[in-house]
Amino acid sequence: MTSKLLVFGGNGFLGRRICQEAVHRGLEVISISRSGKPPVLNSPLRERNWIREVCWESADVLNPSTYRRHLKGASGVVHSLGILLEDESYKRKLKQESGSANSPSYSWASWLPSIGSNPLIKNDPNFTYEVINKQSAITLARAFANTIEREGIDSEDLPTFTYISADRGFPMIPEGYINSKRQAEEELLRHKDVFRPIIMRPGFLFDEMKGPQNTRTHIHHLLEFLNMSNKALLGGNFECINGIIRPAVSIQQVSRCILSKITDPKFEGIVPLEVIKEA
Ligand SMILES: NC(=O)c1ccc[n+]([C@@H]2O[C@H](COP(=O)([O-])OP(=O)(O)OC[C@H]3O[C@@H](n4cnc5c(N)ncnc54)[C@H](OP(=O)(O)O)[C@@H]3O)[C@@H](O)[C@H]2O)c1
């Protein structure tokens, strides 16, 4: 049972590739975001045809009354929104960088919390790990579970709920990040009798499509270098180092892996980084 897929955060960095992969597999796809706008892509026109196949809707994940009608008859929901830092300025900078073909010269310092943020710009009080990473997923899961229960449960063919969690914390990132992800996972796994929870644990994400050099590409190259050095010099034999230097994974791999788990009626549970890397 996988024909109507709702992707919350479907216009985001990862969400857009999930939508694209789902369209290629013949699913009806609805993207939900506050703006309700499709992503702006620099790829050639013929590679952007899938955008017309997606229904781009506006709603707030924290307010189920804005999207309840879309949940009806949905065979799957994907929650693809979250924050790495509780400082909104980093998202604005990433968006600016990816939206511009001639990316502004990047600065590591300006990307880090509190160093480059403008004190005159007020932060959204909901922009916390607790609300965005955890409560938004729980709110969506409860709304979806209620809808499924009202429509009647077919235990042979449960709908899916996919949550984009994370492999582990990143150096210099507060523990609240990974803790909020793990707490959300725990809560979602409790709904197993109503939907099939699929918990994705990717590492740092990059796009396989070559674009302008920006903060994401620099971090990706740094991680590749560290991983190669770890393998070449230490043979990847030291668990403590392997635990810190984790491989990056592409948004295309994550999306392929998500769709393969959604379409496998027997799968439920956690998908670790090592499995995602094989997709
Ligand atoms: N990026 C990484 O390296 C990485 C690594 C590991 C895990 N992850 C996880 O992967 C997931 C996706 O990350 P991403 O980098 O693709 O995020 P992103 O680019 O920030 O995309 C999230 C999208 O969610 C939408 N959104 C935000 N608040 C919303 C709300 N209240 N209601 C509805 N839509 C809302 C936003 O669109 P609007 O502004 O239009 O609402 C945005 O386009 C997250 O859970 C993240 O923690 C990311």
The ligand as an SDF file (V2000), in Angstrom:
LIG
                    3D

 48 52  0  0  0  0  0  0  0  0999 V2000
   21.4540   18.4380    6.2910 N   0  0  0  0  0  0  0  0  0  0  0  0
   22.1500   17.4740    6.8730 C   0  0  0  0  0  0  0  0  0  0  0  0
   23.3870   17.3550    6.6930 O   0  0  0  0  0  0  0  0  0  0  0  0
   21.4450   16.4670    7.7660 C   0  0  0  0  0  0  0  0  0  0  0  0
   22.1830   15.4420    8.3670 C   0  0  0  0  0  0  0  0  0  0  0  0
   21.5080   14.4830    9.1400 C   0  0  0  0  0  0  0  0  0  0  0  0
   20.1400   14.5760    9.3060 C   0  0  0  0  0  0  0  0  0  0  0  0
   19.4610   15.6020    8.7110 N   0  0  0  0  0  0  0  0  0  0  0  0
   18.0110   15.6870    8.9200 C   0  0  0  0  0  0  0  0  0  0  0  0
   17.3710   15.6280    7.6510 O   0  0  0  0  0  0  0  0  0  0  0  0
   16.1300   16.3350    7.7140 C   0  0  0  0  0  0  0  0  0  0  0  0
   16.0260   17.3080    6.5470 C   0  0  0  0  0  0  0  0  0  0  0  0
   17.0820   18.2540    6.6650 O   0  0  0  0  0  0  0  0  0  0  0  0
   17.2990   19.3790    5.5400 P   0  0  0  0  0  0  0  0  0  0  0  0
   18.7150   19.8070    5.6630 O   0  0  0  0  0  0  0  0  0  0  0  0
   16.7900   18.8700    4.2300 O   0  0  0  0  0  0  0  0  0  0  0  0
   16.3340   20.5330    6.0800 O   0  0  0  0  0  0  0  0  0  0  0  0
   15.8700   21.8770    5.3160 P   0  0  0  0  0  0  0  0  0  0  0  0
   16.6490   22.0690    4.0590 O   0  0  0  0  0  0  0  0  0  0  0  0
   15.8920   22.9570    6.3420 O   0  0  0  0  0  0  0  0  0  0  0  0
   14.3750   21.5740    4.9100 O   0  0  0  0  0  0  0  0  0  0  0  0
   13.3230   21.5750    5.8220 C   0  0  0  0  0  0  0  0  0  0  0  0
   12.0780   22.1150    5.1370 C   0  0  0  0  0  0  0  0  0  0  0  0
   11.0100   22.0460    6.1070 O   0  0  0  0  0  0  0  0  0  0  0  0
   10.1260   23.1270    5.9010 C   0  0  0  0  0  0  0  0  0  0  0  0
    9.5780   23.5180    7.2180 N   0  0  0  0  0  0  0  0  0  0  0  0
   10.2330   24.1120    8.2420 C   0  0  0  0  0  0  0  0  0  0  0  0
    9.3950   24.3430    9.2710 N   0  0  0  0  0  0  0  0  0  0  0  0
    8.1830   23.8660    8.8830 C   0  0  0  0  0  0  0  0  0  0  0  0
    6.9040   23.8150    9.5090 C   0  0  0  0  0  0  0  0  0  0  0  0
    6.6900   24.3190   10.7380 N   0  0  0  0  0  0  0  0  0  0  0  0
    5.8760   23.2380    8.8360 N   0  0  0  0  0  0  0  0  0  0  0  0
    6.0460   22.7360    7.5780 C   0  0  0  0  0  0  0  0  0  0  0  0
    7.2430   22.7730    6.9420 N   0  0  0  0  0  0  0  0  0  0  0  0
    8.2980   23.3250    7.5840 C   0  0  0  0  0  0  0  0  0  0  0  0
   10.9650   24.2580    5.3120 C   0  0  0  0  0  0  0  0  0  0  0  0
   10.2340   24.8980    4.2660 O   0  0  0  0  0  0  0  0  0  0  0  0
    9.4250   26.2650    4.6020 P   0  0  0  0  0  0  0  0  0  0  0  0
   10.4330   27.2180    5.1350 O   0  0  0  0  0  0  0  0  0  0  0  0
    8.8240   26.6440    3.2800 O   0  0  0  0  0  0  0  0  0  0  0  0
    8.4130   25.8720    5.6250 O   0  0  0  0  0  0  0  0  0  0  0  0
   12.2110   23.5740    4.7270 C   0  0  0  0  0  0  0  0  0  0  0  0
   12.2710   23.6610    3.3320 O   0  0  0  0  0  0  0  0  0  0  0  0
   16.0940   16.9890    9.0960 C   0  0  0  0  0  0  0  0  0  0  0  0
   15.3810   16.1930    9.9920 O   0  0  0  0  0  0  0  0  0  0  0  0
   17.5480   17.0070    9.5020 C   0  0  0  0  0  0  0  0  0  0  0  0
   17.7190   17.0430   10.9150 O   0  0  0  0  0  0  0  0  0  0  0  0
   20.0580   16.5410    7.9460 C   0  0  0  0  0  0  0  0  0  0  0  0
  1  2  1  0
  2  3  2  0
  2  4  1  0
  4  5  1  0
  4 48  2  0
  5  6  2  0
  6  7  1  0
  7  8  2  0
  8  9  1  0
  8 48  1  0
  9 10  1  0
  9 46  1  0
 10 11  1  0
 11 12  1  0
 11 44  1  0
 12 13  1  0
 13 14  1  0
 14 15  2  0
 14 16  1  0
 14 17  1  0
 17 18  1  0
 18 19  2  0
 18 20  1  0
 18 21  1  0
 21 22  1  0
 22 23  1  0
 23 24  1  0
 23 42  1  0
 24 25  1  0
 25 26  1  0
 25 36  1  0
 26 27  1  0
 26 35  1  0
 27 28  2  0
 28 29  1  0
 29 30  1  0
 29 35  2  0
 30 31  1  0
 30 32  2  0
 32 33  1  0
 33 34  2  0
 34 35  1  0
 36 37  1  0
 36 42  1  0
 37 38  1  0
 38 39  2  0
 38 40  1  0
 38 41  1  0
 42 43  1  0
 44 45  1  0
 44 46  1  0
 46 47  1  0
M  CHG  2   8   1  16  -1
M  END
$$$$
